[in-house]
Protein backbone atom coordinates (compact mmCIF):
# COMPACT_ATOMS: atom_id res chain seq x y z
CA UNK A 1 0.00 0.00 0.00
CA UNK A 2 1.56 3.25 -1.03
CA UNK A 3 1.56 6.19 1.29
CA UNK A 4 -0.06 8.39 -1.28
CA UNK A 5 -2.95 5.93 -1.64
CA UNK A 6 -3.82 6.04 2.05
CA UNK A 7 -3.39 9.71 2.19
CA UNK A 8 -5.98 9.87 -0.53
CA UNK A 9 -8.47 7.79 0.67
CA UNK A 10 -11.80 -16.43 21.42
CA UNK A 11 -16.01 -23.27 32.79
CA UNK A 12 -15.34 -25.42 29.33
CA UNK A 13 -12.82 -28.15 29.89
CA UNK A 14 -12.48 -30.40 26.88
CA UNK A 15 -11.13 -33.80 27.72
CA UNK A 16 -11.26 -37.23 26.15
CA UNK A 17 -9.62 -39.35 23.50
CA UNK A 18 -8.74 -38.04 20.07
CA UNK A 19 -11.31 -39.27 17.61
CA UNK A 20 -12.36 -38.27 14.14
CA UNK A 21 -15.25 -39.04 11.83
CA UNK A 22 -15.65 -38.53 8.13
CA UNK A 23 -19.45 -38.16 8.25
CA UNK A 24 -20.73 -35.10 6.48
CA UNK A 25 -24.10 -33.38 6.51
CA UNK A 26 -25.72 -32.10 3.37
CA UNK A 27 -25.81 -28.45 2.51
CA UNK A 28 -29.53 -28.38 3.18
CA UNK A 29 -29.03 -29.85 6.64
CA UNK A 30 -26.28 -27.35 7.25
CA UNK A 31 -28.47 -24.39 6.50
CA UNK A 32 -25.82 -22.76 4.29
CA UNK A 33 -26.83 -19.50 2.71
CA UNK A 34 -24.30 -17.87 0.41
CA UNK A 35 -24.03 -14.09 0.30
CA UNK A 36 -22.58 -12.09 -2.56
CA UNK A 37 -19.47 -10.08 -1.78
CA UNK A 38 -19.19 -6.64 -3.40
CA UNK A 39 -15.76 -7.51 -4.77
CA UNK A 40 -14.11 -8.03 -8.13
CA UNK A 41 -14.14 -11.36 -9.96
CA UNK A 42 -10.56 -12.22 -8.92
CA UNK A 43 -10.79 -11.09 -5.26
CA UNK A 44 -8.99 -13.31 -2.74
CA UNK A 45 -7.17 -13.34 0.62
CA UNK A 46 -10.25 -12.90 2.84
CA UNK A 47 -10.04 -11.92 6.50
CA UNK A 48 -13.02 -11.81 8.88
CA UNK A 49 -13.17 -9.84 12.11
CA UNK A 50 -15.79 -8.63 14.57
CA UNK A 51 -16.35 -5.10 15.78
CA UNK A 52 -16.85 -4.65 19.55
CA UNK A 53 -20.62 -4.71 18.98
CA UNK A 54 -20.34 -8.05 17.12
CA UNK A 55 -20.74 -6.69 13.60
CA UNK A 56 -18.73 -8.75 11.09
CA UNK A 57 -16.24 -7.12 8.74
CA UNK A 58 -14.73 -8.78 5.69
CA UNK A 59 -11.57 -7.57 3.96
CA UNK A 60 -9.98 -8.80 0.77
CA UNK A 61 -7.43 -8.03 -1.95
CA UNK A 62 -8.14 -7.79 -5.63
CA UNK A 63 -5.98 -6.92 -8.65
CA UNK A 64 -6.26 -3.52 -10.25
CA UNK A 65 -4.23 -2.74 -13.33
CA UNK A 66 -0.60 -3.46 -12.52
CA UNK A 67 -1.26 -3.27 -8.76
CA UNK A 68 -3.73 -4.31 -6.08
CA UNK A 69 -6.54 -2.92 -3.98
CA UNK A 70 -7.31 -3.64 -0.31
CA UNK A 71 -11.02 -3.26 0.39
CA UNK A 72 -13.58 -4.16 3.03
CA UNK A 73 -17.31 -4.38 3.64
CA UNK A 74 -19.36 -4.52 6.83
CA UNK A 75 -22.35 -6.75 7.52
CA UNK A 76 -25.77 -5.20 8.01
CA UNK A 77 -29.32 -6.50 7.61
CA UNK A 78 -28.13 -9.99 6.57
CA UNK A 79 -26.03 -8.76 3.69
CA UNK A 80 -22.72 -7.11 2.89
CA UNK A 81 -22.67 -3.37 2.51
CA UNK A 82 -20.82 -1.51 -0.17
CA UNK A 83 -17.13 -2.14 -0.71
CA UNK A 84 -14.79 0.52 0.65
CA UNK A 85 -11.24 0.82 -0.62
CA UNK A 86 -8.66 1.56 2.07
CA UNK A 87 -5.68 1.62 -0.23
CA UNK A 88 -4.13 0.59 -3.47
CA UNK A 89 -0.54 0.13 -4.57
CA UNK A 90 1.83 -1.29 -7.14
CA UNK A 91 4.62 -2.18 -4.69
CA UNK A 92 2.73 -4.64 -2.49
CA UNK A 93 3.89 -8.11 -1.48
CA UNK A 94 0.83 -10.28 -2.22
CA UNK A 95 0.90 -13.89 -1.00
CA UNK A 96 -1.72 -16.58 -0.43
CA UNK A 97 -0.81 -17.05 3.27
CA UNK A 98 0.65 -13.68 4.29
CA UNK A 99 -2.39 -11.46 4.00
CA UNK A 100 -3.27 -7.85 4.83
CA UNK A 101 -6.33 -6.99 6.85
CA UNK A 102 -8.78 -4.41 8.11
CA UNK A 103 -9.75 -4.65 11.81
CA UNK A 104 -12.59 -2.63 13.40
CA UNK A 105 -12.12 -1.18 16.88
CA UNK A 106 -15.49 0.48 17.41
CA UNK A 107 -16.92 3.98 17.01
CA UNK A 108 -15.94 4.03 13.37
CA UNK A 109 -12.29 3.31 14.11
CA UNK A 110 -10.29 0.92 11.94
CA UNK A 111 -6.78 -0.50 11.74
CA UNK A 112 -5.43 -1.61 8.42
CA UNK A 113 -2.12 -3.40 7.82
CA UNK A 114 -0.44 -4.47 4.61
CA UNK A 115 2.89 -5.55 3.11
CA UNK A 116 5.01 -3.59 0.69
CA UNK A 117 8.25 -4.46 -1.05
CA UNK A 118 11.38 -3.07 0.57
CA UNK A 119 12.85 -0.32 -1.59
CA UNK A 120 16.31 -1.91 -1.41
CA UNK A 121 17.51 -5.47 -1.93
CA UNK A 122 16.69 -7.95 -4.66
CA UNK A 123 15.15 -10.81 -2.62
CA UNK A 124 11.46 -11.54 -3.29
CA UNK A 125 11.11 -11.90 0.49
CA UNK A 126 12.45 -8.47 1.33
CA UNK A 127 9.27 -6.69 2.30
CA UNK A 128 7.97 -4.44 5.06
CA UNK A 129 4.86 -4.46 7.29
CA UNK A 130 3.01 -1.18 7.52
CA UNK A 131 -0.16 0.03 9.23
CA UNK A 132 -2.51 2.98 9.48
CA UNK A 133 -5.41 3.96 11.75
CA UNK A 134 -8.76 5.47 10.81
CA UNK A 135 -10.20 7.64 13.58
CA UNK A 136 -13.63 7.99 12.01
CA UNK A 137 -12.67 10.89 9.83
CA UNK A 138 -9.23 10.37 8.36
CA UNK A 139 -6.34 7.92 8.11
CA UNK A 140 -3.11 8.44 9.99
CA UNK A 141 0.14 8.66 8.10
CA UNK A 142 1.21 5.10 7.16
CA UNK A 143 4.03 3.79 9.36
CA UNK A 144 6.25 0.72 9.30
CA UNK A 145 5.82 -1.55 12.34
CA UNK A 146 9.56 -2.15 12.50
CA UNK A 147 12.52 0.22 12.56
CA UNK A 148 15.42 -2.02 11.49
CA UNK A 149 15.41 -0.78 7.92
CA UNK A 150 16.76 -4.06 6.63
CA UNK A 151 15.75 -5.71 3.34
CA UNK A 152 14.24 -8.71 5.15
CA UNK A 153 10.92 -10.47 5.59
CA UNK A 154 8.45 -8.66 7.85
CA UNK A 155 4.95 -10.12 7.66
CA UNK A 156 2.27 -12.51 8.90
CA UNK A 157 0.73 -9.69 10.90
CA UNK A 158 -2.11 -10.19 13.43
CA UNK A 159 -3.89 -7.37 15.24
CA UNK A 160 -6.17 -6.92 18.29
CA UNK A 161 -6.91 -4.39 21.04
CA UNK A 162 -4.53 -4.87 23.97
CA UNK A 163 -4.19 -3.07 27.34
CA UNK A 164 -1.85 -0.13 27.15
CA UNK A 165 1.43 -0.52 28.99
CA UNK A 166 0.64 2.22 31.52
CA UNK A 167 -3.08 2.87 31.19
CA UNK A 168 -4.63 0.02 33.19
CA UNK A 169 -6.78 -2.88 32.00
CA UNK A 170 -9.53 -0.59 30.68
CA UNK A 171 -7.24 1.47 28.44
CA UNK A 172 -6.80 -0.51 25.26
CA UNK A 173 -4.80 0.30 22.17
CA UNK A 174 -4.25 -1.39 18.81
CA UNK A 175 -1.56 -4.06 19.12
CA UNK A 176 0.11 -6.10 16.41
CA UNK A 177 2.42 -9.12 16.27
CA UNK A 178 4.40 -10.14 13.22
CA UNK A 179 7.24 -12.30 11.98
CA UNK A 180 10.42 -10.26 11.68
CA UNK A 181 13.45 -11.42 9.70
CA UNK A 182 15.85 -8.64 10.65
CA UNK A 183 18.34 -11.22 12.03
CA UNK A 184 18.37 -13.12 8.77
CA UNK A 185 20.68 -12.24 5.95
CA UNK A 186 19.46 -10.24 3.00
CA UNK A 187 15.83 -11.32 3.18
CA UNK A 188 16.82 -15.00 3.21
CA UNK A 189 13.60 -17.02 3.39
CA UNK A 190 14.07 -19.79 5.95
CA UNK A 191 16.96 -18.45 7.96
CA UNK A 192 19.25 -21.45 7.47
CA UNK A 193 22.08 -19.31 6.12
CA UNK A 194 21.65 -16.44 8.59
CA UNK A 195 19.92 -15.78 11.90
CA UNK A 196 16.48 -16.96 12.96
CA UNK A 197 13.07 -15.48 12.30
CA UNK A 198 11.71 -13.61 15.34
CA UNK A 199 8.26 -12.68 16.66
CA UNK A 200 7.86 -9.01 17.45
CA UNK A 201 5.11 -6.77 18.83
CA UNK A 202 4.14 -3.13 18.74
CA UNK A 203 1.25 -0.94 19.78
CA UNK A 204 0.08 2.08 17.84
CA UNK A 205 -0.42 5.52 19.29
CA UNK A 206 -3.35 7.78 18.36
CA UNK A 207 -1.37 9.17 15.47
CA UNK A 208 -0.60 5.67 14.15
CA UNK A 209 3.04 5.70 15.25
CA UNK A 210 4.39 2.41 16.68
CA UNK A 211 5.07 3.10 20.38
CA UNK A 212 6.39 -0.08 22.02
CA UNK A 213 8.16 -2.33 19.56
CA UNK A 214 9.82 -5.34 21.20
CA UNK A 215 11.01 -8.87 20.52
CA UNK A 216 8.64 -11.53 21.90
CA UNK A 217 10.46 -14.70 20.79
CA UNK A 218 13.92 -14.81 19.22
CA UNK A 219 13.49 -18.05 17.24
CA UNK A 220 10.23 -18.97 15.52
CA UNK A 221 9.07 -20.79 12.40
CA UNK A 222 9.78 -18.79 9.29
CA UNK A 223 6.48 -18.38 7.47
CA UNK A 224 3.50 -19.70 9.47
CA UNK A 225 0.67 -17.24 10.09
CA UNK A 226 0.39 -15.80 13.58
CA UNK A 227 -2.73 -15.20 15.72
CA UNK A 228 -3.59 -12.54 18.29
CA UNK A 229 -6.74 -12.23 20.44
CA UNK A 230 -7.88 -9.83 23.14
CA UNK A 231 -8.89 -11.33 26.52
CA UNK A 232 -10.51 -9.79 29.60
CA UNK A 233 -7.14 -9.78 31.38
CA UNK A 234 -4.95 -8.78 28.44
CA UNK A 235 -4.17 -10.50 25.18
CA UNK A 236 -2.81 -13.81 23.94
CA UNK A 237 -0.70 -14.53 20.86
CA UNK A 238 -0.10 -17.91 19.21
CA UNK A 239 2.52 -18.86 16.64
CA UNK A 240 4.60 -21.81 15.45
CA UNK A 241 7.82 -22.00 17.46
CA UNK A 242 11.13 -23.45 16.25
CA UNK A 243 13.60 -25.23 18.53
CA UNK A 244 17.28 -25.73 17.80
CA UNK A 245 16.55 -29.30 16.67
CA UNK A 246 13.70 -28.18 14.40
CA UNK A 247 10.70 -29.06 16.57
CA UNK A 248 8.00 -26.70 15.34
CA UNK A 249 5.09 -26.85 17.79
CA UNK A 250 2.58 -24.13 18.59
CA UNK A 251 3.58 -21.68 21.32
CA UNK A 252 1.52 -19.12 23.24
CA UNK A 253 2.51 -15.89 24.99
CA UNK A 254 0.32 -13.52 27.05
CA UNK A 255 0.36 -9.74 27.30
CA UNK A 256 -0.05 -9.07 31.04
CA UNK A 257 0.76 -5.86 32.86
CA UNK A 258 2.33 -4.34 29.81
CA UNK A 259 4.77 -7.21 29.27
CA UNK A 260 4.86 -10.47 27.37
CA UNK A 261 5.18 -13.70 29.34
CA UNK A 262 7.66 -16.42 28.44
CA UNK A 263 6.43 -18.76 25.68
CA UNK A 264 4.39 -21.83 26.69
CA UNK A 265 3.65 -24.87 24.51
CA UNK A 266 -0.01 -25.77 25.24
CA UNK A 267 0.59 -29.26 23.87
CA UNK A 268 3.93 -30.69 22.74
CA UNK A 269 3.21 -32.49 19.47
CA UNK A 270 6.91 -32.99 18.78
CA UNK A 271 6.59 -32.16 15.10
CA UNK A 272 10.10 -32.14 13.68
CA UNK A 273 10.23 -30.65 10.24
CA UNK A 274 13.20 -29.15 8.42
CA UNK A 275 11.21 -26.46 6.62
CA UNK A 276 8.27 -24.24 7.38
CA UNK A 277 4.88 -25.94 6.78
CA UNK A 278 3.11 -22.60 6.21
CA UNK A 279 0.34 -23.73 8.59
CA UNK A 280 -0.25 -21.43 11.53
CA UNK A 281 -2.61 -21.49 14.54
CA UNK A 282 -5.95 -19.75 15.03
CA UNK A 283 -7.30 -18.03 18.15
CA UNK A 284 -10.58 -16.63 19.40
CA UNK A 285 -11.40 -15.26 22.84
CA UNK A 286 -14.50 -14.14 24.76
CA UNK A 287 -13.71 -12.78 28.20
CA UNK A 288 -10.92 -15.04 29.47
CA UNK A 289 -12.07 -18.11 27.51
CA UNK A 290 -9.68 -18.76 24.67
CA UNK A 291 -9.96 -21.32 21.88
CA UNK A 292 -6.75 -22.38 20.12
CA UNK A 293 -6.80 -24.51 16.97
CA UNK A 294 -3.77 -25.76 15.05
CA UNK A 295 -2.46 -28.33 12.55
CA UNK A 296 0.33 -30.83 13.19
CA UNK A 297 1.85 -33.69 11.25
CA UNK A 298 4.01 -35.16 14.02
CA UNK A 299 4.81 -38.84 13.47
CA UNK A 300 3.52 -38.42 9.91
CA UNK A 301 -0.04 -38.24 11.22
CA UNK A 302 -1.83 -35.09 10.05
CA UNK A 303 -4.23 -33.76 12.68
CA UNK A 304 -6.20 -30.65 13.52
CA UNK A 305 -6.36 -30.06 17.28
CA UNK A 306 -8.28 -27.79 19.63
CA UNK A 307 -7.30 -26.70 23.14
CA UNK A 308 -9.25 -24.39 25.47
CA UNK A 309 -8.11 -22.04 28.22
CA UNK A 310 -10.43 -20.56 30.86
CA UNK A 311 -7.88 -18.13 32.28
CA UNK A 312 -6.79 -16.01 29.36
CA UNK A 313 -4.24 -18.51 28.07
CA UNK A 314 -2.37 -19.13 31.34
CA UNK A 315 -3.34 -22.84 31.43
CA UNK A 316 -4.77 -25.15 28.80
CA UNK A 317 -7.02 -28.21 28.83
CA UNK A 318 -5.98 -31.40 27.06
CA UNK A 319 -6.36 -31.12 23.28
CA UNK A 320 -9.16 -32.66 21.25
CA UNK A 321 -8.74 -33.94 17.72
CA UNK A 322 -11.05 -32.17 15.31
CA UNK A 323 -10.33 -33.35 11.76
CA UNK A 324 -11.99 -36.14 9.74
CA UNK A 325 -8.81 -38.16 9.19
CA UNK A 326 -6.97 -36.53 6.28
CA UNK A 327 -6.56 -32.80 6.97
CA UNK A 328 -4.18 -30.43 5.25
CA UNK A 329 -4.72 -27.74 7.89
CA UNK A 330 -5.21 -23.99 7.31
CA UNK A 331 -7.31 -23.68 10.46
CA UNK A 332 -9.79 -21.09 11.68
CA UNK A 333 -11.78 -21.00 14.94
CA UNK A 334 -14.72 -19.16 16.51
CA UNK A 335 -16.22 -19.12 20.02
CA UNK A 336 -19.99 -19.19 19.54
CA UNK A 337 -22.57 -17.18 21.44
CA UNK A 338 -23.73 -20.14 23.59
CA UNK A 339 -20.17 -21.20 24.54
CA UNK A 340 -19.70 -23.90 21.90
CA UNK A 341 -16.67 -23.72 19.60
CA UNK A 342 -16.54 -23.99 15.82
CA UNK A 343 -13.30 -25.06 14.12
CA UNK A 344 -12.74 -24.83 10.38
CA UNK A 345 -10.01 -26.39 8.24
CA UNK A 346 -9.27 -27.93 4.84
CA UNK A 347 -9.68 -31.71 4.52
CA UNK A 348 -8.61 -33.99 1.66
CA UNK A 349 -11.61 -35.14 -0.34
CA UNK A 350 -10.38 -38.28 -2.13
CA UNK A 351 -9.99 -36.21 -5.26
CA UNK A 352 -6.40 -35.05 -5.51
CA UNK A 353 -7.48 -31.88 -7.25
CA UNK A 354 -9.88 -30.69 -4.54
CA UNK A 355 -10.19 -30.35 -0.77
CA UNK A 356 -13.14 -29.69 1.52
CA UNK A 357 -13.59 -26.60 3.62
CA UNK A 358 -15.09 -28.20 6.75
CA UNK A 359 -16.41 -26.90 10.06
CA UNK A 360 -16.97 -28.90 13.24
CA UNK A 361 -18.86 -27.79 16.33
CA UNK A 362 -17.53 -28.78 19.77
CA UNK A 363 -20.22 -28.54 22.45
CA UNK A 364 -19.76 -27.20 25.96
CA UNK A 365 -20.19 -30.82 27.13
CA UNK A 366 -17.00 -31.72 25.27
CA UNK A 367 -18.90 -33.72 22.63
CA UNK A 368 -18.28 -32.91 18.99
CA UNK A 369 -20.71 -32.90 16.11
CA UNK A 370 -19.82 -34.50 12.78
CA UNK A 371 -17.64 -32.45 10.43
CA UNK A 372 -19.71 -30.38 8.03
CA UNK A 373 -18.62 -29.48 4.52
CA UNK A 374 -19.18 -25.87 3.53
CA UNK A 375 -17.53 -26.02 0.10
CA UNK A 376 -15.05 -27.88 -2.09
CA UNK A 377 -12.12 -25.84 -3.37
CA UNK A 378 -9.00 -26.57 -5.41
CA UNK A 379 -6.23 -28.21 -3.40
CA UNK A 380 -3.52 -25.73 -4.41
CA UNK A 381 -2.35 -22.72 -2.47
CA UNK A 382 -4.53 -20.35 -4.44
CA UNK A 383 -7.44 -21.43 -2.23
CA UNK A 384 -5.71 -19.64 0.61
CA UNK A 385 -6.90 -19.81 4.20
CA UNK A 386 -10.64 -20.05 4.94
CA UNK A 387 -12.09 -17.92 7.74
CA UNK A 388 -15.01 -18.08 10.19
CA UNK A 389 -16.43 -15.79 12.86
CA UNK A 390 -19.39 -16.36 15.15
CA UNK A 391 -22.75 -15.27 13.80
CA UNK A 392 -26.09 -15.99 15.50
CA UNK A 393 -26.31 -19.70 16.29
CA UNK A 394 -23.60 -20.53 13.78
CA UNK A 395 -20.80 -18.90 11.84
CA UNK A 396 -20.16 -16.57 8.99
CA UNK A 397 -17.61 -18.15 6.64
CA UNK A 398 -15.37 -16.77 3.90
CA UNK A 399 -13.21 -18.68 1.44
CA UNK A 400 -11.58 -18.43 -1.98
CA UNK A 401 -12.63 -20.61 -4.91
CA UNK A 402 -9.95 -20.09 -7.58
CA UNK A 403 -11.25 -20.37 -11.12
CA UNK A 404 -14.81 -19.53 -10.15
CA UNK A 405 -16.46 -16.20 -10.68
CA UNK A 406 -16.68 -14.61 -8.27
CA UNK A 407 -13.75 -16.31 -6.55
CA UNK A 408 -14.38 -14.80 -3.11
CA UNK A 409 -17.32 -16.53 -1.41
CA UNK A 410 -19.10 -16.03 1.89
CA UNK A 411 -21.95 -17.87 3.60
CA UNK A 412 -23.87 -17.89 6.84
CA UNK A 413 -23.90 -21.41 8.31
CA UNK A 414 -26.48 -22.47 10.85
CA UNK A 415 -24.90 -25.09 13.13
N, C-alpha and C positions, 0 to 999 in steps of 0.2 A: 504494500500500500504506500503510495507516494505521499509525501507530506502535503504537496499541493492539493491532492485529491481530498484529503480530510479537511484541509483548510476550507475547501470549497463545499463542501457538503454539510444420600441417607439414613413387663419383663419377660423378650423372646429369647429363649435359649434353644438353639437347634442342635440336637444330638441325634445319634443313630448311625447305622451303617451307610456306606456309600452305595447307592443303588441308582440304576438308570432304567428308563423304559423308552422304547421307540414308538409308543402309541401316539398317534396324532388325532386331533379333532378336525372336523371339516371346517371350512370357512364359515358356513352358515352357523354351526354350533359355536364358533368363536365370536360371532357378532362383529366381524370386521367391516368397517365402513371406511373406504378410502376417501381422501379429501384432496382436492387439487391444490397444488402449491403455485403461487404466483411467480414462477421462476421460468428461466429459459429452458429450451429443450435439452441442453447438455449440462444442466446444473448438477452439482455433486457436492461431496464433503459436508453432509448435514451435521449440525449440532443442535441439540434440544436443551433448553434450560427453563427454569421456572422463576417468575418474578416473586417477590415476597408475598404477594396476594394469591399466588398459585397460578397465575396466568402463564400459559406456555408461550415460548418464543423459539422460533426456528431460524437458524442462519444457514447460509450455503454460499458456495462459490460457483460462478459461471463464467465462461470465456466471453471476452468482448474484444473484437478486433485482434490486435497482437498482444493483448493483456487479459486481465481478469477483473471481475467485480465481486465484492463481498456485500451481500444483501441479507435482509432479515424480514420476517413478518411475525406479527403477534396474533394470537388466537382470540376470537371473540364471536359469540353467538354461533358456536359450532362450525366455524369456518376460519380460514386464514384471511387476515386483512391484506391490504395492499403491500407489495414489496417496497422496501426502503433501502436504498443504496447507502452504505456507510463509507465506501471508498472504492477506488479502482486504481490499478497500477500495472505497469509493464515490467517491473523489476521484482515481482513476487516469486517466492519459492512455493510452488504448488505441488502437493504430495498427497497420495491417497490416505496416509495414516497420520501425517503431521498437519493438522488442519487449523485454520483460524476460527474465530468465534465471536459472537456477540452475546453478552451476559447482562440481563437486567438487574438493577439494584433498587428499584422502587422509585416512586415519585418522578417518573420520566427519565431517570438516570440510567445510563448504559456504560458498559466497558466493552471495548472491542480490541482484539489483539490479532496480529497477523505476522507473516514472515516475509522478509525482503532480502534479496541477494546482497551480500556484502560488497561494497564498492571496490574492494581490492581482493586479490587472490583469484586463482583460476580453478579452484575445486568446486564441483557442483554442490558440495555440502558446506560451503562457506556462506552462511546466511544468518541474519539477525532477527531477533524477536522484538517487536515494537507494540505499543499500546496507546490508546487514547480514551479519554472519558467524555461522556456527554452529560452535561449538567441539567438538561431539560431545554436549553436554549442553544448552546453551541458546543463544539468539540474543543477539547484542549489540544495544545500543540503536540503532535506525535512525539513519543520518546522511546528510545531503546530501553529494554529492561536491564540490560547489562552494560558495564562501562569498560570492558577489557579492550575493546577496539580491535580484536583479533579476527582474522578471516577464518572463523571456525563455525561449527554447527551450534546454533542456539534455537531450540524449538521444543515441540511437544508441550505447549503451554496449557495449563489449567488454571482457572480463576474462580474465586469465591470471596464473599465478605468474611473478613477475619477481625478479631479484636485488635484495636490499635495497641501499640507497644506501651503507651503511657496513659491511655484514655479510659481504662476500665473495661469490664466485659460488655457494657452497653454501647461503647463507642466502637463502631466497626468501619473498616476501610476496605477498599478493594485489595485483595492479595493474589499473587500469582506465583506458581512454581513452574520451572521449566528445566529441560536438559541443557547443560552448558558445556561446550567442548573447548573452553579456553585453554585447558591443560593439554589438549591434543595438538598435534603438529600440523599446521597448514590446512585445517579443515578435514583432517584424516577421518574418514568414516569408519568407526570401529575401535580406534584407539590402540591397536596392537603395536603400532610403530611409534607411538608417542605416549602421553599421559592418558589418564582415564577420563571418561565422561563424568560430569558431576551433576548433582541436583541443587538448584539454587532457588531463592525466594526473594520477592520484593513486594512491598506495598506501594500504593500510589497515593500521593497527596492530592488535595483538591484541584491543583493545577495540572494533574496528570504526571508529575515528576516522580520517578521512583525514589522512595525515601529510606528504605531499610534493606538494601540488597545484602544477602549473606549466603554462604555455602551451607547446605543442609546435609548433604552426603557427598563425600569425596570420591566415591567409586560406585557407579551405577551402570545398568545396561544401556547400551548406546542409542537405541532408537525405538524403545517401547513407549507408547503413550503413558502419560501420567494422569493422576486423578486428584482432585482437591474438593473437599466438602466442608461447609460450615456446620458446627455443632453448637449446642447451648453453652458449652464451656470453652469453646475456642474454634479450632479447625483441625482437620485430619487430612494428611496427604498420603497417597499410596503410589508406589512405583516398583519397577522390577530392579532389584539389587544385583550386584555382581561381585562375588568373592574372588579372592586371589586364585582359587582353583576352578573358576568359572561356574560356580553354582549361582543360578540366576532365579532366585525365588522372590516373591512379592514381599516388600517391606512397607512399614507404616511409621510415620512420624506424626507428632501432635504439636500444635501451636498453643502453648499454655503460658500465660503470664508474659507474653511478649517474646518467648523463646521457643525454639524447636527442641523437642525431646530427642534422645538417642533413638536410632532406628530399632524397630521390633519386627520380627518375622512372625505374623499371626499363625502360620502353619508352614513348617519346613518340608517342602516337597522334595528337595534335593535334586532339582532339575539341573543337570550339568550339560551345558551346551556351549560350543565354542564360539558361536556367533549370536547376534541378536535375533530373537524370533519375531520381532515386531508385533507383539501381542501383550498389551498392557492391561492393568486392572481397571475396575470401575467402582465408584463409590456413590452412595447416597446417604443422607442423614436427615433425620427429623428429631429435634431436640438433641439428646445424647445417644439415641439409637443410630447405629451406623451399619450399613450393609456393604460388604466388600465381596466382589466377584472377580474371579481371575481364571486364566487358562494355564495349564501345565502339561508337559509331556514327559515328566520324570518316569524313568524305567520304560520308556517307549510306550507309555499308556496315556493317550490324550484324554484330558478331563477338564471340565468346567466346574469350579468349586465356589461355594458361598460360605462366608463366615459372618457372624453378627456380633457386634459389641453393644452393650447397654450403658457404657460409661465413656462415651466419646472417643473410643478407640484405645483406651488404656488396657483393656483385657478383651479377649476374644473367645467365643464358644468354639467347640470342635466344628470343623468344616463339614458341609454336606455336598455330595456330588449332585450336579444339576443336569448334565448333558444326557443325550440319548444313546451314547455309545461310541460315536465317531465324530467328535467336534473338531473344528479347526480354530475355534476361539472367537476373537473380536467381540468381547463381552460388553454388556451394558446392564444396568441395574436400576430399579426404582422401588422405594418404600411406598406402599400404597396407603390410602387414607385409613383403612381399617387395621393397619399394622402388618398385613401380609407383605411379602416381598415378591417382586417380579424380576426374573433374570432373563436377559436375551443373549443370544449368541448365534454363530453360524455352525451348522451341522451338515456333514456330508450326506448326500441324498441317494447314493448308489449310482448316480450318473456323474461321471468324472467332470463333466462340463458345468454342473450346477451344484449349488449348496442351498440349504434351507435356513432362512432366518426364523429362528424359533424362540418362543417365550415360554417360561415355566413359572407357575405361581407356587410359592412356598407359604403354607398357612402358618398362623401364629401357634398352632399345635405342633409344628415341626413336620407335618405331613406335606407332601408335594403332589400337586396335580400332574397329569400327563403333559409332556411337552406339546406345545401348540405351534403349528406352522403358520406364520404370517405371510411369507412369500418365498418363492424360489428365485435365486439370483445367480448370475455367472460366478464360477468358483475363483476367478482371477482377482487380482488386487483392485481392479477398477470398481468392484462392488463396495470397497471401503469398509467403514465400521458402522453398523446399524446403531440406532439410538432409541431409547424409550424414556419417558417421564410419566409419573403418575397422572391419571386423568379420570375423575369420577370413580367408578368401581373397577377400572382397568387401567390401561395405559394408552398414551399417544405414542405412536411409533413412526420413525423416519428411516428410510433406507435408499440406497442407490441401485437402480436396475440398468446397468450399462447396455446400450443398444436399443433400449425402449425409448419411446417419446410420449410423455416426458420421462426423463431418467430419474428424477428426484420424486420419491413417492412418500406419502404419509397416510396413516390410517388411525382411527380410534378403534381400540380392541377391548371389548367387554369380556372380562375374565370371570 
